[in-house]
Amino acid sequence: MLTRDLKPELMDDPAIPKDVHAKALKGLTRLNAVSGVRGAMYRRLRRIAMTKPGRRLRLIDVASGAGDLPIDWARRAKRDSIDLQITTIDISHTAVEIQLENAKRAGVTINAIQGDCLHDALPSGFDMATCSLFVHHLDNHEVFCLLQSMQAASTGAIMVCDLYRSRANLAFISIAAQMFSRSPIVHHDASLSVRSAYTCDEFKRIAEEALARPVEVKMLFPSRFIMTLREEVVLETSADPAVAFA
């Protein structure tokens, strides 16, 4: 566990059958729910939104998977009377379909886009860019480029959350995957995810180089780290972000 062991995960296979992919995404959704990460990230979003009460917060979530995090944020924002406009982006057509179905079921509206966030420019015009459980799939250069792309897509507010690498977390995540998911894909990928994850210090070094400013990376109990980079956010009342790739 001293160094990253970055290997392709089964979830990354573009040929994965739709039903198998959907089952794996459902398992990840359940793990996100029990981890408490939804609420932890939303509380940070709400603090930013509350600095400009009554104004719109335009957010893009990168590599959204099943979209359970941004959909949960939209549901909470609706409850809190916060005008949160969410765009999600994922390379998988199956994931985008599931996002739209889950949003409809939750009674919220999102703009779901299929796109390659590593090789195409992100849509622009957002106040904040978020990303969860994606950077452990990437090498250092890809993380560097992703962070720069997120910064260009937003006014400077960025939030990234992911697993951290340690022996204790390897054991915890492996057990949690067995307990809360029946997907063999999730079971297989769980340990690979932790072995390929960054430590807080490793991610901090890449982030500061990519963003050219100091960042703070905190441990998020029980198994993740979180980086929240907040710039002066100018919230609009009506302007919509561009949704076409540059």
C-alpha positions in Angstrom: 0.0 0.0 0.0 3.0 2.3 -0.1 2.5 3.1 -3.8 -0.6 3.2 -6.0 -1.5 0.1 -7.9 -3.6 1.5 -10.8 -5.4 -1.3 -12.7 -8.5 -1.2 -14.9 -11.7 -2.0 -13.0 -14.5 -4.1 -14.5 -16.8 -1.1 -14.2 -14.5 0.7 -16.7 -15.1 -1.8 -19.4 -17.2 -0.1 -22.2 -18.5 -3.6 -23.2 -20.0 -4.3 -19.9 -23.7 -5.5 -20.4 -26.3 -2.9 -19.6 -28.0 -5.0 -16.9 -24.7 -5.9 -15.2 -23.7 -2.2 -15.3 -27.0 -1.1 -13.8 -26.7 -3.6 -11.0 -23.2 -2.4 -10.2 -24.3 1.3 -10.2 -27.1 0.3 -7.8 -24.5 -1.2 -5.5 -22.4 2.0 -5.6 -25.5 4.0 -4.9 -26.1 2.0 -1.8 -22.5 2.4 -0.6 -22.7 6.2 -1.1 -25.8 6.2 1.0 -24.4 4.4 3.9 -21.1 6.3 3.8 -22.8 9.6 4.6 -20.9 11.3 1.7 -24.1 12.7 0.2 -24.9 14.9 3.2 -21.3 15.9 3.8 -20.9 17.2 0.3 -24.4 18.9 0.3 -23.6 20.8 3.5 -20.6 22.4 1.7 -22.8 23.2 -1.3 -25.4 24.7 0.9 -22.9 27.0 2.7 -21.9 28.4 -0.7 -25.5 28.9 -1.8 -26.5 30.6 1.4 -23.9 33.3 0.8 -26.2 34.5 -2.0 -29.8 33.8 -0.8 -32.4 33.7 -3.5 -29.8 33.3 -6.3 -29.2 30.3 -8.6 -26.2 28.0 -8.0 -25.2 26.3 -11.3 -23.3 23.1 -10.7 -21.7 20.5 -13.0 -21.0 17.0 -11.6 -18.3 15.1 -13.5 -18.4 11.3 -14.1 -21.7 11.1 -12.2 -22.4 7.3 -12.6 -25.9 6.7 -11.4 -26.2 10.3 -10.4 -27.3 9.5 -6.9 -25.2 12.3 -5.3 -26.4 15.2 -7.5 -29.9 13.9 -7.4 -29.8 13.8 -3.6 -28.4 17.3 -3.6 -31.3 18.5 -5.9 -33.8 16.9 -3.5 -32.3 18.5 -0.5 -32.0 21.9 -2.2 -35.6 21.7 -3.1 -36.5 21.1 0.5 -34.3 24.0 1.6 -35.6 26.4 -1.1 -32.2 26.7 -2.7 -32.2 27.3 -6.5 -29.7 24.6 -7.5 -29.4 23.9 -11.2 -27.5 20.6 -11.9 -25.8 19.3 -15.0 -24.3 15.8 -14.9 -21.9 14.3 -17.3 -20.7 10.7 -17.8 -19.1 8.7 -20.7 -21.6 5.9 -20.3 -24.9 6.0 -22.1 -26.3 3.5 -19.6 -25.3 5.8 -16.7 -27.0 8.8 -18.3 -30.2 6.8 -18.9 -30.2 5.7 -15.2 -29.5 9.3 -14.0 -32.6 10.6 -15.8 -34.7 7.7 -14.5 -33.5 8.2 -11.0 -34.1 12.0 -11.1 -37.7 11.5 -12.4 -38.3 9.0 -9.6 -37.0 11.5 -7.1 -39.1 14.3 -8.4 -36.2 16.5 -9.4 -34.8 17.8 -12.7 -31.3 17.5 -13.9 -29.6 18.0 -17.2 -27.7 14.8 -18.0 -25.1 14.8 -20.7 -23.1 11.9 -22.2 -19.5 12.9 -22.8 -15.9 12.1 -22.3 -14.7 14.5 -19.6 -11.0 13.5 -20.0 -10.7 14.1 -23.8 -13.3 16.8 -24.5 -13.7 20.2 -22.9 -16.4 20.3 -20.2 -19.4 22.6 -20.7 -18.7 26.0 -19.3 -20.7 28.7 -17.4 -21.0 27.0 -14.0 -20.5 28.3 -10.6 -19.2 25.0 -9.2 -17.7 21.7 -10.4 -17.9 18.5 -8.4 -16.6 15.0 -8.7 -16.8 11.9 -6.6 -15.2 8.5 -6.8 -13.5 9.2 -10.2 -9.9 10.4 -9.6 -8.8 7.0 -8.3 -9.4 5.7 -11.8 -6.9 8.2 -13.3 -3.2 8.6 -13.5 -1.5 11.7 -12.2 -1.6 13.5 -15.5 -5.2 12.8 -16.0 -6.1 14.1 -12.6 -4.1 17.2 -13.3 -5.9 17.8 -16.6 -9.3 17.0 -15.1 -8.8 19.6 -12.3 -7.8 22.2 -14.8 -10.9 21.4 -16.9 -13.2 21.6 -13.8 -11.6 25.0 -13.0 -12.2 26.3 -16.5 -15.8 25.1 -16.5 -16.6 26.9 -13.3 -16.0 30.3 -11.6 -13.5 28.6 -9.5 -15.4 26.6 -6.9 -14.4 22.9 -7.0 -15.3 20.0 -4.8 -13.6 16.6 -5.2 -14.3 13.5 -3.0 -12.7 10.1 -3.3 -11.4 7.1 -1.4 -8.0 7.3 0.2 -5.4 4.6 0.2 -4.5 2.7 3.4 -4.5 -0.8 4.7 -7.3 -0.1 7.1 -9.5 1.4 4.3 -8.8 -1.6 2.0 -10.2 -3.9 4.7 -13.2 -1.6 5.4 -14.2 -1.0 1.8 -13.9 -4.7 0.9 -16.2 -5.7 3.8 -18.6 -2.9 3.0 -18.9 -3.9 -0.6 -19.8 -7.5 0.4 -22.3 -6.2 3.0 -24.2 -3.7 0.9 -24.0 -4.9 -2.7 -24.8 -8.2 -4.4 -22.9 -7.1 -7.6 -19.8 -9.2 -8.4 -18.5 -6.1 -10.2 -18.6 -4.1 -7.0 -17.1 -6.9 -5.0 -14.2 -7.2 -7.5 -13.6 -3.5 -7.9 -13.8 -2.5 -4.3 -10.3 -3.5 -3.3 -8.9 -2.4 -6.7 -10.4 1.1 -6.0 -8.6 1.5 -2.7 -5.3 0.1 -4.1 -5.4 2.7 -6.9 -6.6 5.6 -4.7 -4.4 8.5 -3.7 -3.4 9.5 -0.2 -4.5 13.0 0.9 -0.9 14.3 0.5 -0.6 12.8 -3.0 -3.8 14.4 -4.2 -3.0 17.7 -2.5 0.3 17.9 -4.4 -1.3 17.3 -7.8 -4.2 19.6 -7.1 -2.0 22.5 -6.0 0.1 22.1 -9.1 -2.9 21.9 -11.4 -4.8 24.8 -9.8 -1.8 27.0 -9.0 -3.1 27.8 -5.5 -3.1 26.2 -2.1 -5.8 23.6 -1.4 -7.0 21.9 1.7 -7.7 18.2 1.6 -9.5 16.7 4.6 -10.3 13.2 5.8 -14.0 12.5 5.5 -15.0 9.7 7.9 -15.1 6.8 7.4 -13.3 6.2 4.1 -12.8 9.2 1.9 -11.0 12.5 1.5 -12.6 15.8 0.3 -11.2 18.9 -1.2 -13.4 22.0 -1.4 -11.9 24.9 -3.2 -14.2 28.0 -2.9 -13.8 31.1 -5.0 -16.1 34.1 -5.0 -19.2 32.6 -6.6 -21.4 34.9 -8.7 -24.8 33.3 -8.7 -27.2 34.1 -11.5 -31.0 34.3 -11.5 -31.7 33.2 -15.1 -28.6 32.6 -17.2 -28.2 29.0 -18.2 -24.8 27.4 -18.7 -23.7 26.2 -22.1 -24.3 22.5 -22.5 -22.4 21.9 -25.8 -18.8 20.8 -25.8 -16.3 23.4 -27.0 
